[in-house]
Amino acid sequence: MSDVRLPELPAPLRWAPQPEHWSLDGRALTIGAGAVTDLFLDPQGAPPKLNAPRLLGRVNGDFQLSARVKVGFRSTFDAGVLLLWVGEDAWAKLCFERSPDGRPLVVSVVTRGVSDDANGFAVEGDRVWLRVSRLAPSYAFHASTDGRSWELVRHFALDGEPAVGFLAQSPTGEGCRVTFDELRFSGARLADLRNGA
């Protein structure tokens, strides 16, 4: 399949696996995940789930990638995600996800052989800003309710040279539609890890 190019990103991106549907309307990327799609290596030993559609590209050096993420929540764990991907057993995702009690949450997962799962904070409404930053040799996840003030969600290390990009998932449902807009990319190193400046 041919590369996908987003004006804001310096590298071409590729699907793996292909989504149920997708579109690029101006500067808004929409991904439709199919039923029972997920990316998770269960620490309790359930079979791996690696079928969520993801659009990824490789970027060198330090960077910051952010997007406003709007999720058409219908089922538990429906989510829109910014993803760092090294391989099937090494990756990290920053999610805007529907919790089991129906609340939209910022959630992070870091996978090194198995996945962990950590809730961040609840959000009112169906959209939030997410950002992933590389500060070699580490990475940071931040989230924001207004796109200006950022809250640190996770600071972690990940071996290898990951690709970065976008994912949609619907682990328990019949599908999920996610729109990423207000995309911003910078090759500048994040100046302040704690406040996200």
C-alpha atoms as an extended CHARMM CRD file, in Angstrom:
* protein
*
       197  EXT
         1         1  MET       CA              0.0000000000        0.0000000000        0.0000000000  PROA      1               0.0000000000
         2         2  SER       CA              1.2200000000        3.5280000000       -0.7590000000  PROA      2               0.0000000000
         3         3  ASP       CA              2.5240000000        5.9070000000        1.8840000000  PROA      3               0.0000000000
         4         4  VAL       CA              0.2630000000        8.3980000000        3.6290000000  PROA      4               0.0000000000
         5         5  ARG       CA              1.6310000000       11.9180000000        3.9560000000  PROA      5               0.0000000000
         6         6  LEU       CA              0.4240000000       14.3910000000        6.5540000000  PROA      6               0.0000000000
         7         7  PRO       CA              1.6170000000       17.9690000000        5.9680000000  PROA      7               0.0000000000
         8         8  GLU       CA              2.5990000000       18.3920000000        9.6190000000  PROA      8               0.0000000000
         9         9  LEU       CA              4.8790000000       15.3380000000        9.8220000000  PROA      9               0.0000000000
        10        10  PRO       CA              8.3480000000       15.1150000000        8.2250000000  PROA      10              0.0000000000
        11        11  ALA       CA              8.1020000000       11.4000000000        7.3930000000  PROA      11              0.0000000000
        12        12  PRO       CA              5.7320000000        9.2520000000        5.3230000000  PROA      12              0.0000000000
        13        13  LEU       CA              3.4160000000        6.9460000000        7.2690000000  PROA      13              0.0000000000
        14        14  ARG       CA              2.1320000000        3.4240000000        6.5610000000  PROA      14              0.0000000000
        15        15  TRP       CA             -0.7920000000        1.3310000000        7.7470000000  PROA      15              0.0000000000
        16        16  ALA       CA             -0.2120000000       -1.8850000000        9.6760000000  PROA      16              0.0000000000
        17        17  PRO       CA             -2.7880000000       -3.3620000000        9.7440000000  PROA      17              0.0000000000
        18        18  GLN       CA             -5.1860000000       -1.5970000000        7.4100000000  PROA      18              0.0000000000
        19        19  PRO       CA             -8.1880000000        0.1050000000        9.0790000000  PROA      19              0.0000000000
        20        20  GLU       CA            -11.7980000000       -0.6430000000        8.2790000000  PROA      20              0.0000000000
        21        21  HSD       CA            -11.9160000000        2.8340000000        6.7390000000  PROA      21              0.0000000000
        22        22  TRP       CA             -9.9790000000        6.0790000000        6.9420000000  PROA      22              0.0000000000
        23        23  SER       CA             -9.9650000000        9.5690000000        5.4790000000  PROA      23              0.0000000000
        24        24  LEU       CA             -7.8160000000       12.6690000000        5.3400000000  PROA      24              0.0000000000
        25        25  ASP       CA             -9.9440000000       15.7980000000        5.1200000000  PROA      25              0.0000000000
        26        26  GLY       CA             -7.7510000000       18.8600000000        5.0100000000  PROA      26              0.0000000000
        27        27  ARG       CA             -5.6800000000       18.4530000000        8.1530000000  PROA      27              0.0000000000
        28        28  ALA       CA             -7.9760000000       16.0240000000        9.9590000000  PROA      28              0.0000000000
        29        29  LEU       CA             -7.1890000000       12.3170000000        9.9480000000  PROA      29              0.0000000000
        30        30  THR       CA            -10.1040000000        9.9660000000       10.6950000000  PROA      30              0.0000000000
        31        31  ILE       CA             -9.5830000000        6.2650000000       11.4280000000  PROA      31              0.0000000000
        32        32  GLY       CA            -12.3380000000        3.6780000000       11.6740000000  PROA      32              0.0000000000
        33        33  ALA       CA            -11.3820000000        0.6540000000       13.7620000000  PROA      33              0.0000000000
        34        34  GLY       CA            -13.3380000000       -2.5260000000       13.2190000000  PROA      34              0.0000000000
        35        35  ALA       CA            -15.0050000000       -4.7120000000       15.8270000000  PROA      35              0.0000000000
        36        36  VAL       CA            -12.9020000000       -6.2660000000       18.5970000000  PROA      36              0.0000000000
        37        37  THR       CA             -9.6790000000       -4.4510000000       17.6630000000  PROA      37              0.0000000000
        38        38  ASP       CA             -7.0100000000       -3.8380000000       20.2760000000  PROA      38              0.0000000000
        39        39  LEU       CA             -3.3090000000       -3.5180000000       21.0160000000  PROA      39              0.0000000000
        40        40  PHE       CA             -2.5070000000       -5.2200000000       24.3310000000  PROA      40              0.0000000000
        41        41  LEU       CA             -0.2710000000       -7.9810000000       25.6990000000  PROA      41              0.0000000000
        42        42  ASP       CA             -2.1740000000       -9.0640000000       28.7930000000  PROA      42              0.0000000000
        43        43  PRO       CA              0.0300000000       -9.5390000000       31.8910000000  PROA      43              0.0000000000
        44        44  GLN       CA             -2.4670000000      -12.1860000000       33.0450000000  PROA      44              0.0000000000
        45        45  GLY       CA             -1.5890000000      -14.3360000000       30.0400000000  PROA      45              0.0000000000
        46        46  ALA       CA             -4.5790000000      -13.9010000000       27.7040000000  PROA      46              0.0000000000
        47        47  PRO       CA             -3.7750000000      -14.2180000000       23.9800000000  PROA      47              0.0000000000
        48        48  PRO       CA             -2.0410000000      -11.1630000000       22.4700000000  PROA      48              0.0000000000
        49        49  LYS       CA             -4.2380000000       -8.5480000000       20.8040000000  PROA      49              0.0000000000
        50        50  LEU       CA             -2.3830000000       -6.8140000000       17.9730000000  PROA      50              0.0000000000
        51        51  ASN       CA             -5.0640000000       -6.0990000000       15.3700000000  PROA      51              0.0000000000
        52        52  ALA       CA             -5.8600000000       -2.4070000000       16.0090000000  PROA      52              0.0000000000
        53        53  PRO       CA             -5.1790000000       -0.3190000000       12.8770000000  PROA      53              0.0000000000
        54        54  ARG       CA             -2.1800000000        1.9780000000       13.2010000000  PROA      54              0.0000000000
        55        55  LEU       CA             -0.5910000000        4.5790000000       10.9260000000  PROA      55              0.0000000000
        56        56  LEU       CA              3.1240000000        4.9470000000       11.6570000000  PROA      56              0.0000000000
        57        57  GLY       CA              6.2520000000        6.7170000000       10.4430000000  PROA      57              0.0000000000
        58        58  ARG       CA              9.8530000000        6.9840000000       11.6170000000  PROA      58              0.0000000000
        59        59  VAL       CA             11.2040000000       10.2940000000       12.9060000000  PROA      59              0.0000000000
        60        60  ASN       CA             14.8280000000       10.8530000000       13.8780000000  PROA      60              0.0000000000
        61        61  GLY       CA             16.0120000000       12.6920000000       16.9700000000  PROA      61              0.0000000000
        62        62  ASP       CA             13.9880000000       14.4190000000       19.6530000000  PROA      62              0.0000000000
        63        63  PHE       CA             10.4840000000       15.5200000000       18.7230000000  PROA      63              0.0000000000
        64        64  GLN       CA              7.0290000000       16.4690000000       19.9550000000  PROA      64              0.0000000000
        65        65  LEU       CA              3.8550000000       15.2370000000       18.2490000000  PROA      65              0.0000000000
        66        66  SER       CA              0.4430000000       16.3850000000       19.4640000000  PROA      66              0.0000000000
        67        67  ALA       CA             -3.1320000000       16.1400000000       18.2440000000  PROA      67              0.0000000000
        68        68  ARG       CA             -6.6390000000       16.8890000000       19.3710000000  PROA      68              0.0000000000
        69        69  VAL       CA             -8.3220000000       13.5040000000       19.5800000000  PROA      69              0.0000000000
        70        70  LYS       CA            -12.0800000000       13.1060000000       19.1810000000  PROA      70              0.0000000000
        71        71  VAL       CA            -13.5330000000        9.6430000000       19.8510000000  PROA      71              0.0000000000
        72        72  GLY       CA            -17.0090000000        8.4050000000       18.9410000000  PROA      72              0.0000000000
        73        73  PHE       CA            -17.3440000000        6.4910000000       22.1920000000  PROA      73              0.0000000000
        74        74  ARG       CA            -19.7990000000        3.5790000000       22.1140000000  PROA      74              0.0000000000
        75        75  SER       CA            -18.2140000000        0.6560000000       23.9570000000  PROA      75              0.0000000000
        76        76  THR       CA            -15.8380000000        0.0670000000       26.8390000000  PROA      76              0.0000000000
        77        77  PHE       CA            -12.1810000000        0.7070000000       25.9040000000  PROA      77              0.0000000000
        78        78  ASP       CA            -13.0090000000        2.4340000000       22.6100000000  PROA      78              0.0000000000
        79        79  ALA       CA            -10.0390000000        4.7740000000       22.1630000000  PROA      79              0.0000000000
        80        80  GLY       CA             -8.0130000000        7.1130000000       20.0240000000  PROA      80              0.0000000000
        81        81  VAL       CA             -4.2680000000        6.7380000000       20.5510000000  PROA      81              0.0000000000
        82        82  LEU       CA             -0.8730000000        8.2880000000       19.9220000000  PROA      82              0.0000000000
        83        83  LEU       CA              1.5180000000        5.3590000000       19.5670000000  PROA      83              0.0000000000
        84        84  LEU       CA              5.2410000000        4.6320000000       19.8070000000  PROA      84              0.0000000000
        85        85  TRP       CA              5.9580000000        1.3140000000       18.0730000000  PROA      85              0.0000000000
        86        86  VAL       CA              9.1870000000       -0.7050000000       18.1330000000  PROA      86              0.0000000000
        87        87  GLY       CA              7.6620000000       -4.1380000000       17.4700000000  PROA      87              0.0000000000
        88        88  GLU       CA              4.9910000000       -6.5820000000       18.5910000000  PROA      88              0.0000000000
        89        89  ASP       CA              6.4110000000       -6.8620000000       22.1170000000  PROA      89              0.0000000000
        90        90  ALA       CA              7.7610000000       -3.3210000000       22.5830000000  PROA      90              0.0000000000
        91        91  TRP       CA              5.5420000000       -0.2570000000       22.2440000000  PROA      91              0.0000000000
        92        92  ALA       CA              3.7490000000        2.4630000000       24.2100000000  PROA      92              0.0000000000
        93        93  LYS       CA              0.3850000000        4.1180000000       23.7180000000  PROA      93              0.0000000000
        94        94  LEU       CA             -1.2680000000        7.2490000000       25.0880000000  PROA      94              0.0000000000
        95        95  CYS       CA             -5.0210000000        6.7430000000       24.8780000000  PROA      95              0.0000000000
        96        96  PHE       CA             -8.2260000000        8.7150000000       25.1420000000  PROA      96              0.0000000000
        97        97  GLU       CA            -10.4230000000        5.8190000000       26.2020000000  PROA      97              0.0000000000
        98        98  ARG       CA            -13.9080000000        4.9560000000       27.4750000000  PROA      98              0.0000000000
        99        99  SER       CA            -13.6490000000        3.4080000000       30.9350000000  PROA      99              0.0000000000
       100       100  PRO       CA            -15.8350000000        0.5070000000       32.1580000000  PROA      100             0.0000000000
       101       101  ASP       CA            -18.0030000000        3.0110000000       34.0570000000  PROA      101             0.0000000000
       102       102  GLY       CA            -18.5320000000        5.0640000000       30.8900000000  PROA      102             0.0000000000
       103       103  ARG       CA            -16.1840000000        7.9670000000       31.6410000000  PROA      103             0.0000000000
       104       104  PRO       CA            -13.6860000000        9.2340000000       29.0530000000  PROA      104             0.0000000000
       105       105  LEU       CA            -10.1860000000        8.7850000000       30.5090000000  PROA      105             0.0000000000
       106       106  VAL       CA             -6.6090000000        9.5400000000       29.5470000000  PROA      106             0.0000000000
       107       107  VAL       CA             -4.8350000000        6.1700000000       29.8470000000  PROA      107             0.0000000000
       108       108  SER       CA             -1.2650000000        5.0470000000       29.1680000000  PROA      108             0.0000000000
       109       109  VAL       CA              0.1660000000        1.6140000000       28.3930000000  PROA      109             0.0000000000
       110       110  VAL       CA              3.8550000000        0.7110000000       28.1320000000  PROA      110             0.0000000000
       111       111  THR       CA              4.7160000000       -2.7330000000       26.7730000000  PROA      111             0.0000000000
       112       112  ARG       CA              8.0230000000       -4.4890000000       27.3190000000  PROA      112             0.0000000000
       113       113  GLY       CA              7.1620000000       -8.1350000000       26.6940000000  PROA      113             0.0000000000
       114       114  VAL       CA              3.8370000000       -7.6140000000       28.4970000000  PROA      114             0.0000000000
       115       115  SER       CA              1.6580000000       -4.5330000000       28.8150000000  PROA      115             0.0000000000
       116       116  ASP       CA              0.9850000000       -2.4920000000       31.9000000000  PROA      116             0.0000000000
       117       117  ASP       CA             -2.1100000000       -0.2820000000       32.1300000000  PROA      117             0.0000000000
       118       118  ALA       CA             -2.3080000000        3.0300000000       34.0190000000  PROA      118             0.0000000000
       119       119  ASN       CA             -5.2570000000        5.4270000000       34.2620000000  PROA      119             0.0000000000
       120       120  GLY       CA             -4.4830000000        9.1320000000       34.0640000000  PROA      120             0.0000000000
       121       121  PHE       CA             -7.4030000000       11.5350000000       34.5330000000  PROA      121             0.0000000000
       122       122  ALA       CA            -11.0490000000       11.8150000000       33.5130000000  PROA      122             0.0000000000
       123       123  VAL       CA            -12.1620000000       14.2460000000       30.7920000000  PROA      123             0.0000000000
       124       124  GLU       CA            -15.5270000000       15.9090000000       30.2440000000  PROA      124             0.0000000000
       125       125  GLY       CA            -16.6820000000       15.4150000000       26.6680000000  PROA      125             0.0000000000
       126       126  ASP       CA            -15.4610000000       13.4670000000       23.6510000000  PROA      126             0.0000000000
       127       127  ARG       CA            -12.1570000000       15.1780000000       22.8570000000  PROA      127             0.0000000000
       128       128  VAL       CA             -8.7850000000       15.9110000000       24.4380000000  PROA      128             0.0000000000
       129       129  TRP       CA             -5.2920000000       16.8970000000       23.3040000000  PROA      129             0.0000000000
       130       130  LEU       CA             -2.5710000000       14.2400000000       23.5170000000  PROA      130             0.0000000000
       131       131  ARG       CA              1.1740000000       14.6530000000       23.0190000000  PROA      131             0.0000000000
       132       132  VAL       CA              4.1210000000       12.2810000000       22.7980000000  PROA      132             0.0000000000
       133       133  SER       CA              7.6700000000       13.6390000000       23.1500000000  PROA      133             0.0000000000
       134       134  ARG       CA             11.0490000000       12.0540000000       22.6790000000  PROA      134             0.0000000000
       135       135  LEU       CA             13.8230000000       13.2600000000       24.9910000000  PROA      135             0.0000000000
       136       136  ALA       CA             16.4230000000       10.6330000000       24.1110000000  PROA      136             0.0000000000
       137       137  PRO       CA             16.8710000000        8.2100000000       25.7280000000  PROA      137             0.0000000000
       138       138  SER       CA             13.3910000000        8.6200000000       27.2740000000  PROA      138             0.0000000000
       139       139  TYR       CA              9.8350000000        9.5160000000       26.2430000000  PROA      139             0.0000000000
       140       140  ALA       CA              7.0440000000       11.5470000000       27.8060000000  PROA      140             0.0000000000
       141       141  PHE       CA              3.2630000000       11.4640000000       27.4600000000  PROA      141             0.0000000000
       142       142  HSD       CA              1.2500000000       14.6060000000       28.1960000000  PROA      142             0.0000000000
       143       143  ALA       CA             -2.4650000000       15.4420000000       27.8920000000  PROA      143             0.0000000000
       144       144  SER       CA             -4.4230000000       18.6960000000       27.8830000000  PROA      144             0.0000000000
       145       145  THR       CA             -8.0490000000       19.7380000000       27.9990000000  PROA      145             0.0000000000
       146       146  ASP       CA             -7.3960000000       23.0080000000       26.1360000000  PROA      146             0.0000000000
       147       147  GLY       CA             -4.3160000000       22.4110000000       23.9720000000  PROA      147             0.0000000000
       148       148  ARG       CA             -2.2800000000       24.9460000000       25.9380000000  PROA      148             0.0000000000
       149       149  SER       CA             -1.7250000000       23.6900000000       29.4950000000  PROA      149             0.0000000000
       150       150  TRP       CA             -0.2540000000       20.1980000000       29.6100000000  PROA      150             0.0000000000
       151       151  GLU       CA             -0.2890000000       17.5640000000       32.3530000000  PROA      151             0.0000000000
       152       152  LEU       CA              2.4010000000       14.8950000000       32.5770000000  PROA      152             0.0000000000
       153       153  VAL       CA              0.8540000000       11.4330000000       32.2390000000  PROA      153             0.0000000000
       154       154  ARG       CA              3.9310000000        9.2190000000       31.9250000000  PROA      154             0.0000000000
       155       155  HSD       CA              7.7530000000        9.3940000000       31.6870000000  PROA      155             0.0000000000
       156       156  PHE       CA              9.4300000000        6.1640000000       30.6020000000  PROA      156             0.0000000000
       157       157  ALA       CA             12.1580000000        4.4580000000       28.5880000000  PROA      157             0.0000000000
       158       158  LEU       CA             11.6660000000        2.2050000000       25.5810000000  PROA      158             0.0000000000
       159       159  ASP       CA             14.4860000000        0.2530000000       23.9460000000  PROA      159             0.0000000000
       160       160  GLY       CA             14.9060000000        0.4610000000       20.1950000000  PROA      160             0.0000000000
       161       161  GLU       CA             14.0210000000        3.0830000000       17.6140000000  PROA      161             0.0000000000
       162       162  PRO       CA             10.2230000000        3.4170000000       17.5540000000  PROA      162             0.0000000000
       163       163  ALA       CA              7.9910000000        4.6750000000       14.8210000000  PROA      163             0.0000000000
       164       164  VAL       CA              5.3440000000        7.1650000000       15.9260000000  PROA      164             0.0000000000
       165       165  GLY       CA              1.7690000000        7.6720000000       14.8370000000  PROA      165             0.0000000000
       166       166  PHE       CA             -1.9190000000        7.0960000000       15.3280000000  PROA      166             0.0000000000
       167       167  LEU       CA             -4.2140000000        4.2070000000       16.2870000000  PROA      167             0.0000000000
       168       168  ALA       CA             -7.9130000000        3.5100000000       16.8120000000  PROA      168             0.0000000000
       169       169  GLN       CA             -9.3130000000        0.5980000000       18.8040000000  PROA      169             0.0000000000
       170       170  SER       CA            -12.5900000000       -1.0060000000       19.8660000000  PROA      170             0.0000000000
       171       171  PRO       CA            -11.6400000000       -4.0100000000       22.0480000000  PROA      171             0.0000000000
       172       172  THR       CA            -15.1520000000       -4.8690000000       23.2610000000  PROA      172             0.0000000000
       173       173  GLY       CA            -17.3140000000       -3.1560000000       20.6770000000  PROA      173             0.0000000000
       174       174  GLU       CA            -18.4670000000       -3.2000000000       17.0840000000  PROA      174             0.0000000000
       175       175  GLY       CA            -16.0960000000       -0.4810000000       15.9600000000  PROA      175             0.0000000000
       176       176  CYS       CA            -14.9160000000        3.0170000000       16.7630000000  PROA      176             0.0000000000
       177       177  ARG       CA            -14.3670000000        6.2110000000       14.7760000000  PROA      177             0.0000000000
       178       178  VAL       CA            -11.5280000000        8.5210000000       15.8470000000  PROA      178             0.0000000000
       179       179  THR       CA            -10.5590000000       11.9120000000       14.4090000000  PROA      179             0.0000000000
       180       180  PHE       CA             -7.1290000000       13.4730000000       14.9450000000  PROA      180             0.0000000000
       181       181  ASP       CA             -6.9030000000       17.1630000000       14.1200000000  PROA      181             0.0000000000
       182       182  GLU       CA             -4.9190000000       20.2430000000       15.1810000000  PROA      182             0.0000000000
       183       183  LEU       CA             -1.8370000000       18.1380000000       14.4550000000  PROA      183             0.0000000000
       184       184  ARG       CA              1.4400000000       19.7100000000       15.5230000000  PROA      184             0.0000000000
       185       185  PHE       CA              4.9640000000       18.4030000000       15.0930000000  PROA      185             0.0000000000
       186       186  SER       CA              8.1950000000       19.9450000000       16.3420000000  PROA      186             0.0000000000
       187       187  GLY       CA             11.7650000000       18.7280000000       16.1810000000  PROA      187             0.0000000000
       188       188  ALA       CA             12.5520000000       20.7620000000       19.3030000000  PROA      188             0.0000000000
       189       189  ARG       CA             13.3620000000       18.9940000000       22.5550000000  PROA      189             0.0000000000
       190       190  LEU       CA             10.7340000000       19.4220000000       25.2870000000  PROA      190             0.0000000000
       191       191  ALA       CA             12.1000000000       22.0720000000       27.6400000000  PROA      191             0.0000000000
       192       192  ASP       CA             10.2810000000       21.1550000000       30.8640000000  PROA      192             0.0000000000
       193       193  LEU       CA              9.1860000000       17.5930000000       31.4650000000  PROA      193             0.0000000000
       194       194  ARG       CA              6.9240000000       18.3440000000       34.4310000000  PROA      194             0.0000000000
       195       195  ASN       CA              4.8000000000       21.2020000000       33.1130000000  PROA      195             0.0000000000
       196       196  GLY       CA              5.0510000000       20.2030000000       29.4740000000  PROA      196             0.0000000000
       197       197  ALA       CA              6.4040000000       23.5610000000       28.2520000000  PROA      197             0.0000000000
